[in-house]
C-alpha cells in the first residue's frame, strides 16, 4: 500500500526525554548517520500510522536556536533548510519554564508545530498541575501529554501529527509579542526586507528579529543584498532608541520579552504544590554534591564502571577469541595458496578479529557512561569537578567535552563551542585527546588482560584513565598560566532531577556505539590490516628462502626422532618468518624508528603499530595481531594475548609503557583534522603534536624504567 510520507522534526532541550520518545515512536525502524558537514549524529526513524508513513528526525538537544553551540547550529539549520512538514517540540512537563525558551523561538519561526508534554507521569509525584487548555491558547498549538517511559500518549501524538498535516486542526495565532518599541523596530526592518525580491520566500519577520538579536549567521546572509544599506540604518536607529528608552540593546530586550512571556505563561497555567518534604533528588544530592564526599563518590562510580567493564567483558572476550580461532582453523585448510592463506589468516582474521574481540568491553563501557548521563549524575559530576577544574585554569563546563572524550575525541572537540572564552575553548580542545577514547580501550584491555590477573587488570585500566585526566589538567594549567592567560568565565550548570533510565534507551545508545565500532573494523581497520600485511610480506629475500629450504631439507634427511625433527623444523620456520618480516617494508620502517623507542621498552614491531595507530587507535591492536601472527612458529591461530605473554621481548614493564604511550601520543588523523578546523590554523596543532610526542616518550620512559625496578 502506498503511504503518504510526513516529515517530522523532534526538537527539545537536553534531558527532556526526546530521544526516549523517538525510540518509542520509531521502534526498530531507525538508522544513524551524520548531519551534513558535521560529526554530530543524525538519528532518523519512521512510524506507520494508517495510510501515513511518518519520518522522524531526532534533532540534537538544544536550549535555544541561537547558532552558538554545534547542537544549536544543526537544529536551526535543519528547521530552516530541510523545512520539515511539522515540528514536535518535546517539553519536560516538570521543568516547563526552562523548556519554554526553545518553544518561543520555534513560535517565532512560524512553522507548524505541536508540543509533546513529556514525562507527564512525574507531575503528580512533584505536586505540579498544568492547565493544558490555557497553555494551548498561549502557545497557539495543540499539546499532547506523553510519557516515553510508560509509553502513554503515543497514539494520540501520531494522530495529532496527521491532523495538523492535513489541516484538520485549527492553527491558532500564538500570544507571543514584544514590547511596542521592539515590535515597531521588527516591523520596520521586515518591511525593508520584503522589498528585496531575493528574500520574497523568506520569513522576513523572523529575519528582522534575528538581525535585532545581532545574529551573525543572518547578518552574513542579508549583507550580500542591496537592501542591507537601508536595513543597517534601521538597525542602528533601533539600537539608539533601546539605549535611550531602556538603557539596553534590542537583543537584551527581545530576550527579556521572551522570558516575560514564559513567566506569564507559568503564572497562568502552572500550579506547584507547597514543598512539604525533600525529594529523592535532594537526598541523593546531599551525598554526591557534598564538598567532602562528592569527588570520592565520583571516583568510586567510575572505578565500579571499569571493574564491571573488565570483569563482565573478559568471559565474553574469551568466547569471541575462541570463535575467531575456530574460524581461522576451519578456513586455513580450505586455502591451498600460501599467499592467500596468509592474507586471510594472518592478515584479516588476526587483524580485524583482534579488534572485534574487544566489542563486549566497548559495549559495557558505553552502557555505563550512557546510564550516568541519562540518570542525571553526569551533570553532578561536572558540578563536583568545577572546583578542581578552577585550580587548573578551567571550569566545570569544560568537563562535559572532556567526559565526551571518553567516547570519541571528535564530537568532544566540537562540543567546546559552548565555551564562550576563546582561551578556555582552545585549552579544552588541546587537552581532550588525553581522555582515553573508546578506540584506545582495546589496547588497554589487551595488555592489561595479558599481563595482569582480572582484578588487577581493571585497576590498571582505571589508573591509566586517571593518568589521562591528570595529564589533561596539568597541561591545561601549563597553558592557562603561560600562552593562554585569561580568567575563566563563570560556570552555571543545570542539575536535572534523577531518573532511572529505561533499559531500552541505554541499550540503544550502546548499540549505536557498537555499530560504529564494527563499521570501523569492517572499513578503515580492514583496509589498514591489508596494507600492513602487504608491507609486512613484501619484498621477500630469496636468499633467506634458499637458506631455509636447505636447512629444512637437511633436517628432513636427518635420523633424529620425530619430536625433535618437528621442533627443529618449527625453529627454522620461525627464524625464516622473522627474517623476512625484518626485510619487508614494515620491518625496515620499524628498524628506523627502533633506536628512538628502544629506551621506553619498544622494539621495531611496536614501532610499526604506533605509526599505523595514527589512522585509528584500534589499528594498534590489529597491526600487532598481524605482525605477531606472521612471526609465530607455526600456522596456529593463538590469540594475541598468549603470543605477547610468550614473547621474551614483551613483559609487564613493556605493557605498562605502551599503555601510557598510546594514552598520550598524537590522536588519530580525523581528530587532528577536526582540531585544526576548530582552531582555524595548523601551527597550534603542530606545536601540540610535538608536545604530546615528547610528553608520551618521557612518561613512558619513567613508567618502563620504574616498572623494571618494581615488578
Phi and psi in degrees as a GROMACS rama.xvg file:
@    title "Ramachandran Plot"
@    xaxis  label "Phi"
@    yaxis  label "Psi"
@TYPE xy
-75.2218  128.414  UNK-2
-112.901  141.928  UNK-3
-70.8805  138.705  UNK-4
-104.239  133.11  UNK-5
-117.245  126.649  UNK-6
-96.3252  127.589  UNK-7
-128.612  130.727  UNK-8
-102.211  130.765  UNK-9
-96.5393  117.598  UNK-10
-123.857  141.092  UNK-11
-178.514  171.45  UNK-12
-70.4372  159.194  UNK-13
-59.2698  147.809  UNK-14
67.9056  18.5075  UNK-15
-93.8756  0.451777  UNK-16
85.7923  14.9304  UNK-17
-63.2329  -46.5929  UNK-18
-67.6541  -34.4869  UNK-19
-64.9399  -40.2967  UNK-20
-64.3076  -40.8466  UNK-21
-59.1899  -44.1544  UNK-22
-62.8699  -40.4568  UNK-23
-67.503  -41.0488  UNK-24
-66.407  -40.276  UNK-25
-101.112  -16.799  UNK-26
57.6054  -126.859  UNK-27
-89.28  -2.38394  UNK-28
-86.8693  66.3614  UNK-29
-130.891  154.51  UNK-30
-144.028  154.357  UNK-31
-123.541  133.701  UNK-32
-145.718  -154.088  UNK-33
-123.351  146.671  UNK-34
-65.7481  149.401  UNK-35
-56.8366  126.777  UNK-36
82.2081  -4.32078  UNK-37
-135.655  166.594  UNK-38
-95.8722  7.42966  UNK-39
-71.0432  133.222  UNK-40
-67.8785  141.94  UNK-41
-114.811  116.861  UNK-42
-102.857  121.35  UNK-43
-123.165  149.153  UNK-44
-162.664  172.096  UNK-45
-140.1  157.941  UNK-46
-134.012  135.8  UNK-47
-91.8908  128.268  UNK-48
-137.465  107.415  UNK-49
60.0832  -126.787  UNK-50
-93.8743  18.4816  UNK-51
-118.593  144.071  UNK-52
-111.71  114.677  UNK-53
-99.4456  117.453  UNK-54
-96.186  118.003  UNK-55
-101.377  139.074  UNK-56
-120.368  118.061  UNK-57
-84.5283  100.369  UNK-58
-73.9876  153.858  UNK-59
-60.2168  146.278  UNK-60
-61.5146  130.522  UNK-61
-143.537  142.662  UNK-62
-84.2065  -22.8331  UNK-63
-155.511  179.498  UNK-64
-106.073  19.5296  UNK-65
-72.4001  126.058  UNK-66
-77.1094  74.6424  UNK-67
-115.04  -60.8374  UNK-68
-81.0676  159.271  UNK-69
-58.8624  -34.4689  UNK-70
-66.6029  -41.6036  UNK-71
-66.536  -38.7801  UNK-72
-63.1742  -47.4991  UNK-73
-62.7701  -45.8523  UNK-74
-61.875  -47.8598  UNK-75
-67.5735  -43.7713  UNK-76
-61.3019  -36.184  UNK-77
-65.0321  -45.1109  UNK-78
-65.4857  -35.1859  UNK-79
-79.311  -43.7539  UNK-80
-89.4021  -41.9215  UNK-81
-82.1534  -22.9381  UNK-82
46.7815  67.3524  UNK-83
-62.9649  156.181  UNK-84
-63.1288  -29.6001  UNK-85
-154.971  145.186  UNK-86
-110.782  127.902  UNK-87
-102.681  109.181  UNK-88
-87.5047  111.474  UNK-89
-88.2418  121.174  UNK-90
-113.049  141.796  UNK-91
-81.8172  111.999  UNK-92
-56.4062  -37.6031  UNK-93
-86.5886  1.09631  UNK-94
-136.975  50.5163  UNK-95
-65.6212  -41.0169  UNK-96
-59.8047  -44.8389  UNK-97
-65.6635  -41.1244  UNK-98
-68.3427  -28.9101  UNK-99
-69.9477  -15.9935  UNK-100
-61.0306  -44.7702  UNK-101
-63.8739  -37.6638  UNK-102
-60.189  -43.8436  UNK-103
-60.7135  -35.2861  UNK-104
-75.891  -31.175  UNK-105
-67.7954  -38.8396  UNK-106
-59.585  -39.3068  UNK-107
-66.5961  -22.4502  UNK-108
-79.8026  -7.13827  UNK-109
57.4185  39.7172  UNK-110
-100.111  157.303  UNK-111
-71.1018  125.699  UNK-112
-148.879  156.933  UNK-113
-121.476  158.03  UNK-114
-111.042  126.826  UNK-115
-99.2514  106.715  UNK-116
-81.7454  89.8284  UNK-117
-86.325  162.595  UNK-118
59.843  36.281  UNK-119
-62.1791  -23.5545  UNK-120
-68.1642  -19.0353  UNK-121
-83.2035  -14.6037  UNK-122
-61.1025  -47.9225  UNK-123
-62.3144  -41.3392  UNK-124
-60.2109  -34.0809  UNK-125
-98.2028  4.98126  UNK-126
68.302  37.0121  UNK-127
-112.255  135.418  UNK-128
-122.755  128.201  UNK-129
-115.162  128.932  UNK-130
-83.2413  91.0698  UNK-131
-63.314  -40.3239  UNK-132
-62.575  -43.6494  UNK-133
-67.1355  -38.9082  UNK-134
-64.9484  -36.511  UNK-135
-59.4113  -42.6607  UNK-136
-63.4508  -39.1204  UNK-137
-71.2195  -40.8349  UNK-138
-83.4527  -19.3776  UNK-139
72.4578  30.534  UNK-140
-151.247  165.509  UNK-141
-81.7511  147.452  UNK-142
-120.195  129.442  UNK-143
-116.612  111.818  UNK-144
-65.4432  132.943  UNK-145
-139.082  162.249  UNK-146
-144  106.943  UNK-147
-64.4218  -33.6572  UNK-148
-65.1571  -44.1077  UNK-149
-97.78  0.500415  UNK-150
57.6406  41.3243  UNK-151
-105.517  148.417  UNK-152
81.0843  2.95565  UNK-153
-69.1611  -49.3623  UNK-154
-62.4438  -38.8556  UNK-155
-63.4641  -39.4345  UNK-156
-64.2806  -44.6977  UNK-157
-62.4527  -40.6799  UNK-158
-64.3519  -41.9949  UNK-159
-64.8202  -38.0911  UNK-160
-58.677  -47.4727  UNK-161
-63.1774  -42.9403  UNK-162
-67.0026  -38.381  UNK-163
-66.9427  -41.5084  UNK-164
-60.812  -40.8321  UNK-165
-87.4253  6.38973  UNK-166
62.2974  26.4796  UNK-167
-79.3372  -16.5641  UNK-168
-107.892  131.482  UNK-169
-69.3362  128.242  UNK-170
-91.4538  112.851  UNK-171
-86.5852  156.401  UNK-172
-76.6299  130.925  UNK-173
-73.5342  163.932  UNK-174
-95.8887  8.78626  UNK-175
-79.9933  121.871  UNK-176
-147.712  161.919  UNK-177
-98.7719  170.434  UNK-178
-59.1356  157.103  UNK-179
-56.9795  -41.0208  UNK-180
-62.9344  -39.9802  UNK-181
-69.2962  -42.4372  UNK-182
-60.0992  -39.9484  UNK-183
-61.6413  -42.0787  UNK-184
-66.6732  -41.6523  UNK-185
-60.5618  -45.8843  UNK-186
-63.079  -42.778  UNK-187
-62.7565  -45.4715  UNK-188
-67.7986  -42.4941  UNK-189
-62.6622  -37.407  UNK-190
-62.9922  -40.7223  UNK-191
-64.7253  -42.3088  UNK-192
-64.8935  -32.5529  UNK-193
-64.4524  -23.994  UNK-194
-75.7498  -15.0226  UNK-195
-85.3207  112.158  UNK-196
-58.6572  -34.7945  UNK-197
-66.6773  -17.4507  UNK-198
-106.087  13.9503  UNK-199
-59.1032  -37.5903  UNK-200
-81.0364  -10.0488  UNK-201
-83.9376  158.347  UNK-202
-83.0201  97.2655  UNK-203
-67.8348  -29.8486  UNK-204
-64.6082  -44.4977  UNK-205
-63.1226  -41.9899  UNK-206
-60.7549  -40.5405  UNK-207
-63.8349  -43.723  UNK-208
-59.5703  -44.7782  UNK-209
-66.8609  -36.2542  UNK-210
-65.5006  -40.0887  UNK-211
-68.1687  -24.7705  UNK-212
-84.4338  2.63616  UNK-213
62.699  40.9132  UNK-214
-76.6698  114.281  UNK-215
-62.607  -39.4438  UNK-216
-61.1984  -44.8637  UNK-217
-71.227  -36.1322  UNK-218
-55.2113  -50.4811  UNK-219
-62.2793  -34.4404  UNK-220
-67.9584  -44.667  UNK-221
-82.4405  -27.4615  UNK-222
-60.4007  -21.1695  UNK-223
-79.7413  -7.41017  UNK-224
-101.669  151.019  UNK-225
-58.0556  -29.8879  UNK-226
-65.0886  -13.9687  UNK-227
-58.8416  -34.6064  UNK-228
-57.6579  -46.2161  UNK-229
-73.8566  -37.8345  UNK-230
-61.587  -41.9288  UNK-231
-62.9792  -39.0511  UNK-232
-63.0691  -40.7953  UNK-233
-66.1241  -38.1379  UNK-234
-65.8669  -41.0117  UNK-235
-63.3928  -38.4253  UNK-236
-63.5847  -42.1794  UNK-237
-62.9014  -39.1222  UNK-238
-65.2283  -42.9208  UNK-239
-62.3015  -45.2103  UNK-240
-62.6274  -42.3359  UNK-241
-62.9742  -37.9707  UNK-242
-66.7677  -41.1175  UNK-243
-69.4184  -47.3638  UNK-244
-80.5388  -37.4544  UNK-245
-125.649  1.62398  UNK-246
51.6044  44.3806  UNK-247
-147.704  -163.989  UNK-248
-131.993  162.13  UNK-249
-56.1952  -37.4269  UNK-250
-60.3209  -45.8143  UNK-251
-67.4149  -38.4897  UNK-252
-64.3068  -41.1528  UNK-253
-63.0465  -42.921  UNK-254
-62.438  -43.5421  UNK-255
-61.6315  -40.7965  UNK-256
-67.6705  -36.384  UNK-257
-62.1484  -46.9394  UNK-258
-68.0459  -32.4584  UNK-259
-64.1303  -41.8754  UNK-260
-61.3828  -42.3149  UNK-261
-65.1076  -44.3537  UNK-262
-62.8147  -39.3875  UNK-263
-64.3796  -42.4659  UNK-264
-62.6708  -39.2463  UNK-265
-65.1438  -41.6687  UNK-266
-63.5664  -40.4825  UNK-267
-77.4196  -33.7273  UNK-268
-114.308  -11.7814  UNK-269
-124.72  130.08  UNK-270
-119.494  126.113  UNK-271
-113.143  125.578  UNK-272
-66.7262  153.048  UNK-273
-60.6621  138.827  UNK-274
-77.5841  109.594  UNK-275
-92.2467  -30.8705  UNK-276
-148.272  159.146  UNK-277
-68.6283  143.953  UNK-278
-82.3488  170.949  UNK-279
-62.9714  -32.0409  UNK-280
-59.6972  -42.9525  UNK-281
-62.7348  -42.5571  UNK-282
-65.0575  -43.3979  UNK-283
-66.2587  -41.1178  UNK-284
-65.3389  -25.8886  UNK-285
-59.5719  -27.1096  UNK-286
-95.0401  -54.8703  UNK-287
-73.1427  -20.1221  UNK-288
-103.948  6.1186  UNK-289
-64.2132  138.827  UNK-290
-59.0896  -36.2079  UNK-291
-88.1269  -44.8095  UNK-292
-87.3134  -22.5173  UNK-293
-54.0266  -51.3549  UNK-294
-68.5746  -46.6309  UNK-295
-58.498  -38.0914  UNK-296
-62.4772  -44.0118  UNK-297
-60.6124  -46.8155  UNK-298
-62.6115  -38.1262  UNK-299
-64.8194  -42.3864  UNK-300
-60.9469  -45.1777  UNK-301
-65.3621  -40.0698  UNK-302
-60.8881  -42.5698  UNK-303
-60.5178  -41.512  UNK-304
-61.0249  -42.0281  UNK-305
-70.925  -35.7299  UNK-306
-61.0015  -46.165  UNK-307
-65.5697  -40.2303  UNK-308
-57.8317  -45.4802  UNK-309
-80.4131  -43.464  UNK-310
-66.1907  -46.9014  UNK-311
-77.1034  -27.9869  UNK-312
-77.5953  -29.3379  UNK-313
-59.0469  -48.958  UNK-314
-61.2633  -37.0867  UNK-315
-68.1423  -36.4723  UNK-316
-61.2047  -43.0087  UNK-317
-60.7331  -38.9715  UNK-318
-63.3924  -46.3416  UNK-319
-65.0463  -39.9471  UNK-320
-60.4616  -42.9217  UNK-321
-63.9443  -39.0028  UNK-322
-64.5927  -44.8127  UNK-323
-66.6441  -37.6108  UNK-324
-64.6668  -42.6797  UNK-325
-65.1907  -38.4577  UNK-326
-64.2623  -44.3954  UNK-327
-63.8272  -40.8252  UNK-328
-64.5864  -33.3747  UNK-329
-77.3578  -35.9225  UNK-330
-77.9675  -37.3398  UNK-331
-49.6863  -54.3667  UNK-332
-63.6471  -19.5364  UNK-333
-79.94  -15.3645  UNK-334
-102.857  109.632  UNK-335
-82.0045  -31.7457  UNK-336
-75.827  125.114  UNK-337
-61.5278  -41.6481  UNK-338
-65.579  -45.8084  UNK-339
-63.3746  -41.6626  UNK-340
-62.904  -38.7907  UNK-341
-66.3302  -44.2709  UNK-342
-68.1459  -34.8423  UNK-343
-74.5438  -49.6569  UNK-344
-77.8495  -55.6138  UNK-345
-79.2548  -27.9183  UNK-346
-92.4842  -72.5211  UNK-347
-69.8619  -51.4915  UNK-348
-68.618  -43.5085  UNK-349
-68.1332  -37.5579  UNK-350
-78.9055  -60.6169  UNK-351
-68.1124  -42.6553  UNK-352
-61.4495  -34.8065  UNK-353
-64.6282  -24.3238  UNK-354
-87.921  -42.2377  UNK-355
-66.8679  -23.8869  UNK-356
-64.4369  -17.6501  UNK-357
-91.0199  4.23819  UNK-358
-56.4354  -42.0393  UNK-359
-57.4158  -40.3654  UNK-360
-66.3932  -40.9096  UNK-361
-60.1765  -47.9535  UNK-362
-61.9605  -45.771  UNK-363
-63.6448  -40.0449  UNK-364
-62.8233  -44.3431  UNK-365
-72.2841  -29.4572  UNK-366
-61.6745  -44.1434  UNK-367
-62.6593  -47.6845  UNK-368
-66.5271  -39.4847  UNK-369
-63.7261  -39.5314  UNK-370
-62.3719  -45.117  UNK-371
-62.848  -40.2854  UNK-372
-70.0858  -46.9618  UNK-373
-68.5407  -28.36  UNK-374
-76.3944  -16.6159  UNK-375
98.1889  -3.04191  UNK-376
-74.5541  -31.5731  UNK-377
-61.0443  -36.478  UNK-378
-63.6551  -38.1488  UNK-379
-64.9923  -37.5476  UNK-380
-61.1064  -42.9271  UNK-381
-62.5719  -39.7183  UNK-382
-63.8171  -44.508  UNK-383
-65.3682  -39.9537  UNK-384
-73.8761  -16.1362  UNK-385
-51.6126  -47.9622  UNK-386
-64.1751  -39.4403  UNK-387
-63.8827  -43.7071  UNK-388
-62.4078  -37.8852  UNK-389
-60.1689  -33.7796  UNK-390
-66.6577  -20.1783  UNK-391
-108.402  16.142  UNK-392
89.4204  0.399102  UNK-393
-118.104  -167.423  UNK-394
-145.888  178.181  UNK-395
-59.31  -28.7276  UNK-396
-64.6789  -29.1104  UNK-397
-71.0879  -20.9764  UNK-398
-69.5223  -29.2714  UNK-399
-63.6594  -51.1497  UNK-400
-60.1076  -35.2183  UNK-401
-65.3885  -42.319  UNK-402
-63.653  -40.2426  UNK-403
-58.111  -30.7569  UNK-404
-63.1838  -19.1004  UNK-405
-65.9744  -23.8934  UNK-406
-87.2692  -60.0813  UNK-407
-157.962  138.168  UNK-408
-68.7044  -28.0093  UNK-409
-65.9531  -57.216  UNK-410
-64.8558  -27.7545  UNK-411
-65.4174  -43.773  UNK-412
-62.7564  -41.2398  UNK-413
-68.2381  -29.6159  UNK-414
-68.6249  -13.1736  UNK-415
-70.827  -7.60421  UNK-416
-62.5288  -19.4475  UNK-417
-74.3577  -10.4621  UNK-418
-86.0255  124.343  UNK-419
-76.5611  -35.9805  UNK-420
-75.272  123.275  UNK-421
-59.2186  -37.6676  UNK-422
-71.9658  -38.9852  UNK-423
-61.2203  -42.2685  UNK-424
-64.8968  -46.2512  UNK-425
-64.6991  -43.0896  UNK-426
-62.1199  -41.515  UNK-427
-65.7382  -42.3534  UNK-428
-57.046  -43.2183  UNK-429
-74.4972  -17.4684  UNK-430
-102.828  -12.9439  UNK-431
-56.6005  -42.3065  UNK-432
-60.9073  -16.1277  UNK-433
-74.5856  -16.204  UNK-434
-77.1446  126.945  UNK-435
-67.6883  105.816  UNK-436
-72.6246  167.93  UNK-437
-59.3679  -26.4647  UNK-438
-68.9856  -24.6457  UNK-439
-83.2487  -19.7143  UNK-440
-56.4816  -42.8825  UNK-441
-57.5189  -35.331  UNK-442
-64.5569  -46.3084  UNK-443
-63.6341  -45.2238  UNK-444
-62.8039  -43.4928  UNK-445
-58.9698  -53.9159  UNK-446
-73.5936  -41.874  UNK-447
-65.6475  -40.5826  UNK-448
-68.803  -31.934  UNK-449
-75.7332  -33.7511  UNK-450
-115.121  -0.612282  UNK-451
-138.166  148.971  UNK-452
-64.8681  157.63  UNK-453
-51.8893  -44.9202  UNK-454
-66.5595  -36.4792  UNK-455
-74.5213  -36.7836  UNK-456
-59.0513  -41.9049  UNK-457
-62.6874  -39.424  UNK-458
-68.6608  -36.2962  UNK-459
-62.1361  -45.3217  UNK-460
-62.1209  -43.3778  UNK-461
-59.8955  -41.392  UNK-462
-65.0533  -37.6679  UNK-463
-64.5728  -43.4372  UNK-464
-63.0566  -42.0523  UNK-465
-64.7048  -37.5197  UNK-466
-60.4208  -42.1235  UNK-467
-59.8657  -43.9324  UNK-468
-63.6191  -43.5309  UNK-469
-62.7525  -44.5519  UNK-470
-64.6459  -38.4744  UNK-471
-61.5196  -46.1728  UNK-472
-67.0998  -41.2027  UNK-473
-66.8488  -37.4823  UNK-474
-66.3364  -40.7632  UNK-475
-61.1743  -41.9753  UNK-476
-62.1399  -42.0387  UNK-477
-62.1852  -45.0037  UNK-478
-65.9723  -45.8012  UNK-479
-74.2771  -15.0043  UNK-480
-99.3665  -3.4255  UNK-481
-125.776  -91.7753  UNK-482
-78.5208  -17.6271  UNK-483
-121.894  45.5426  UNK-484
-66.4079  128.538  UNK-485
-178.119  164.781  UNK-486
-84.5588  141.5  UNK-487
-74.0558  147.938  UNK-488
-72.3548  154.306  UNK-489
-59.8612  150.281  UNK-490
-113.585  123.5  UNK-491
-125.081  120.835  UNK-492
-121.07  126.633  UNK-493
-75.0706  133.992  UNK-494
-112.327  97.3568  UNK-495
-69.4973  158.437  UNK-496
-65.7885  153.519  UNK-497
-70.0641  140.367  UNK-498
-137.298  146.51  UNK-499
-84.0395  110.734  UNK-500
-62.536  146.505  UNK-501
-71.9152  143.403  UNK-502
-58.7524  -39.3484  UNK-503
-59.064  -45.0967  UNK-504
-64.8128  -46.678  UNK-505
-63.4071  -45.0156  UNK-506
-66.601  -33.242  UNK-507
-63.7481  -44.5827  UNK-508
-62.9706  -42.5325  UNK-509
-64.1843  -38.2931  UNK-510
-62.0146  -41.4577  UNK-511
-60.6523  -45.4051  UNK-512
-66.0911  -38.9555  UNK-513
-64.2361  -41.3384  UNK-514
-65.9061  -37.5327  UNK-515
-63.3837  -39.6695  UNK-516
-65.4213  -44.7404  UNK-517
-65.7568  -40.2628  UNK-518
-61.3863  -41.5767  UNK-519
-65.0398  -38.8539  UNK-520
-63.8781  -33.8292  UNK-521
-85.8916  -8.35287  UNK-522
-121.225  -81.5198  UNK-523
-59.8335  -48.2771  UNK-524
-70.14  -38.4006  UNK-525
-59.9978  -44.814  UNK-526
-62.0628  -42.9031  UNK-527
-63.6168  -43.3203  UNK-528
-68.3586  -31.3616  UNK-529
-67.0889  -42.7661  UNK-530
-63.6149  -43.1164  UNK-531
-64.452  -41.3506  UNK-532
-60.1487  -44.6651  UNK-533
-63.7278  -44.0663  UNK-534
-67.4143  -24.1463  UNK-535
-88.4321  -11.9908  UNK-536
-109.947  -17.329  UNK-537
-130.467  147.864  UNK-538
-75.4346  163.073  UNK-539
-101.906  146.849  UNK-540
-97.8762  111.791  UNK-541
-63.0292  -31.4515  UNK-542
-66.3081  -38.8674  UNK-543
-63.1741  -43.2243  UNK-544
-64.1458  -38.151  UNK-545
-65.159  -45.6491  UNK-546
-63.2863  -40.8013  UNK-547
-63.2129  -40.7626  UNK-548
-63.9754  -40.104  UNK-549
-65.405  -44.2523  UNK-550
-63.5454  -41.304  UNK-551
-62.8163  -43.9059  UNK-552
-64.0079  -39.5059  UNK-553
-64.6617  -41.574  UNK-554
-66.5917  -40.5186  UNK-555
-61.5898  -34.1223  UNK-556
-80.7433  -15.2572  UNK-557
-69.6848  165.868  UNK-558
-101.036  11.0314  UNK-559
-66.2088  159.386  UNK-560
-69.9533  167.281  UNK-561
-60.4215  -42.1783  UNK-562
-64.5368  -44.4431  UNK-563
-65.7646  -37.4158  UNK-564
-64.0242  -43.2393  UNK-565
-62.3556  -41.8456  UNK-566
-63.9201  -41.08  UNK-567
-66.033  -40.5656  UNK-568
-65.0663  -39.8212  UNK-569
-65.0086  -37.7503  UNK-570
-64.022  -40.9592  UNK-571
-63.7719  -43.8392  UNK-572
-61.3755  -41.3192  UNK-573
-65.2476  -45.5394  UNK-574
-62.088  -39.2283  UNK-575
-65.8442  -48.1778  UNK-576
-63.7226  -41.063  UNK-577
-65.1963  -42.1596  UNK-578
-65.2708  -42.4158  UNK-579
-65.7186  -37.2229  UNK-580
-63.6874  -42.2508  UNK-581
-67.2075  -30.0624  UNK-582
-77.8364  -21.128  UNK-583
-68.6944  171.992  UNK-584
-58.2786  -47.0935  UNK-585
-60.8655  -42.5282  UNK-586
-62.2621  -40.3837  UNK-587
-66.6617  -40.8388  UNK-588
-62.2084  -45.4298  UNK-589
-61.1062  -38.2759  UNK-590
-72.0104  -26.9907  UNK-591
-68.4046  -39.273  UNK-592
-76.4378  -29.3264  UNK-593
-53.5777  -41.9485  UNK-594
-58.5682  -29.8415  UNK-595
-77.1895  -35.6348  UNK-596
-99.8094  -8.08496  UNK-597
-59.7914  -39.0797  UNK-598
-63.0662  -19.299  UNK-599
-102.301  14.8454  UNK-600
94.0209  8.89783  UNK-601
-104.889  144.696  UNK-602
-102.445  -174.291  UNK-603
-64.2702  -28.5755  UNK-604
-67.2751  -43.5101  UNK-605
-65.7167  -35.8224  UNK-606
-57.1166  -42.929  UNK-607
-62.8438  -44.0753  UNK-608
-60.9658  -39.341  UNK-609
-68.3033  -37.0195  UNK-610
-65.3138  -47.2125  UNK-611
-67.9869  -23.2704  UNK-612
-66.3522  -11.4139  UNK-613
-67.2208  -25.8372  UNK-614
-70.8838  -45.743  UNK-615
-167.334  138.419  UNK-616
-65.3838  -24.8922  UNK-617
-62.475  -26.3901  UNK-618
-66.546  -21.0183  UNK-619
-57.8627  -46.1734  UNK-620
-67.9655  -45.2994  UNK-621
-65.3805  -35.4124  UNK-622
-65.0268  -45.0544  UNK-623
-63.4751  -39.0119  UNK-624
-59.6533  -42.2329  UNK-625
-70.1037  -49.3652  UNK-626
-68.4506  -44.2424  UNK-627
-71.6357  -30.605  UNK-628
-65.6443  -37.8575  UNK-629
-65.8418  -25.3887  UNK-630
-97.5017  10.247  UNK-631
-67.1195  159.06  UNK-632
-77.7216  -16.4212  UNK-633
-145.526  -173.165  UNK-634
-88.8942  8.6622  UNK-635
-67.9699  158.194  UNK-636
-109.813  58.0452  UNK-637
-64.7179  143.361  UNK-638
-66.2557  155.557  UNK-639
-59.5682  -38.168  UNK-640
-58.3749  -42.5057  UNK-641
-66.0629  -40.365  UNK-642
-61.1674  -45.1062  UNK-643
-64.9889  -41.0479  UNK-644
-61.4637  -33.648  UNK-645
-90.62  -3.18051  UNK-646
-82.58  121.023  UNK-647
-63.5096  -22.5741  UNK-648
-87.334  -1.13466  UNK-649
-118.634  126.816  UNK-650
-142.42  -174.157  UNK-651
-60.1158  -40.2115  UNK-652
-62.1052  -42.7395  UNK-653
-62.2852  -44.0452  UNK-654
-60.5563  -46.7599  UNK-655
-64.7682  -42.2963  UNK-656
-61.574  -41.2117  UNK-657
-67.9564  -39.337  UNK-658
-61.799  -41.7995  UNK-659
-64.9273  -42.2275  UNK-660
-65.4884  -44.8485  UNK-661
-63.4049  -36.2165  UNK-662
-59.2191  -41.3616  UNK-663
-104.738  -23.2428  UNK-664
-77.3595  -179.872  UNK-665
-48.8286  131.178  UNK-666
-68.0405  177.439  UNK-667
-64.7945  161.503  UNK-668
-57.8715  -40.8364  UNK-669
-62.1976  -43.2348  UNK-670
-65.0762  -38.1236  UNK-671
-63.6438  -39.532  UNK-672
-63.9559  -43.5107  UNK-673
-67.0612  -37.691  UNK-674
-59.75  -44.9293  UNK-675
-63.9074  -41.6218  UNK-676
-62.383  -41.151  UNK-677
-74.9158  -35.6458  UNK-678
-78.8773  -36.4901  UNK-679
100.612  -6.80342  UNK-680
-153.998  159.345  UNK-681
-83.6521  -25.9842  UNK-682
-56.2237  -50.2283  UNK-683
-62.2105  -34.3133  UNK-684
-67.2636  -41.3843  UNK-685
-69.3668  -40.0408  UNK-686
-64.0747  -39.8008  UNK-687
-60.865  -42.5148  UNK-688
-60.3663  -43.4468  UNK-689
-63.8442  -39.9839  UNK-690
-62.8573  -47.8687  UNK-691
-70.3428  -32.4868  UNK-692
-64.2083  -45.8742  UNK-693
-64.3572  -40.8876  UNK-694
-65.3995  -44.4561  UNK-695
-61.3964  -44.2723  UNK-696
-63.5357  -44.5364  UNK-697
-64.3591  -48.9608  UNK-698
-70.3393  -32.4893  UNK-699
-66.563  -38.6813  UNK-700
-61.3529  -46.5268  UNK-701
-62.4533  -42.6558  UNK-702
-63.7094  -46.4571  UNK-703
-64.0466  -49.3519  UNK-704
-67.7975  -38.4508  UNK-705
-65.4612  -41.0907  UNK-706
-66.3203  -36.4916  UNK-707
-61.562  -35.1352  UNK-708
-77.4396  -34.6489  UNK-709
-95.8224  -30.2693  UNK-710
